[in-house]
Amino acid sequence: MIEDRQHEYFIHTQAGYCYYSIGNNPIIFNLYVNPEYRRRGNAKKLLQYVINEIRQTGYQGNINIEAKPREDSISMKDIVLFYEKLGLSVSKDNQS
């Protein structure tokens, strides 16, 4: 559940898009990469951009992310590992 979306932002590229919120508890809540651009590092590039934007505000705490893989995409286990490697915290509600 997202409680703090006071400052929502959106990044869009040819490869996909990402929504995120910068507030008291920054969160990335919607990441999508078009199927033809998957497995080419595009999700990582989008997330690194967003993480950098959040860090530029001076925020140094955990950055949360919602993990909701699409049926035709990546497994929950793999997506959680991917996010954690980038230093993100996956909400426990989404780790089922």
N, C-alpha and C positions, 0 to 999 in steps of 0.2 A: 504494500500500500504506500502510496506517495502522499506524504503529509505536507511537504514544503515545496511548492512550485511558484514561489513569489517572483522569481526571475527566470522565465523559461526562454530557451534558445533553440535554434534549429540550424543544422548544417546539412547542406545537400550537395552532392557531387553526381557525376555521371554514374558512378559505381553504386551509390546508395545514399542513405540519410541517417541522421541521428538527432534525437531530441534530448535535451538535458536541462537541468535546473541548477542555478547557482543561488544559494541562499544559506540558511543556517546549516543545512545538511545537504550538500550537493549530491545529485543523483542523475544517473544516465538511465532514461526510461524507455527509449525506443531506438533500437539500432537495427537497420535493415540494409543488406547488401543484395543487389540484383543478382539473380542466379548466374548470369553470364560473367559476373565479376567476382564470384566466390573463389576461395582458395588461392587468391593472388595477393594477399596482404592488405586488401582494402578495408576490412573491418578494423584491423590493427591501426591503419593510418587514420581512420575516422576517430577511433578511440584516443589515439595519441594526441590528436588535435584538440579534442574535447578536454582531456586531462590537462593539457597545457593551458587552455583557456581558463579552467577552474583554478589552477595553480597561480596564474598571473593575477588573480584577485587577492593573493596572499593567503589563501586557505591551504593549510598543511595537513589537515586531518584525513580520515578515510573518505574515499569517494565511493559511494554505493552505486550499484547497477542492478537493474532488474534482468533476470535471466528467463526469457520466454522464447525458447527456440521454436521456429516454425516446424511443422511436421516434415517438410521436405528438406530440412536443413541439417543442423548438427545436433548431436545428442546432448541432453542436459549435463551429463558428466563431463563431456568434452568442452562444452561452453563454459562451465564453471572453472575448469582448469585453465582455459584460455584467459578468462577475465582475471583470475587470481595471478597469473604470470605477469599481467600488466599492472598489478598492484591494486586492483579494484576489490571491493568488498561486495559479495553477492548476498542479497537479502535472504535470510533463512526461510522466509515464507515462500521463496521461489526455488528452493532446492529439493523439491519432492521428486 
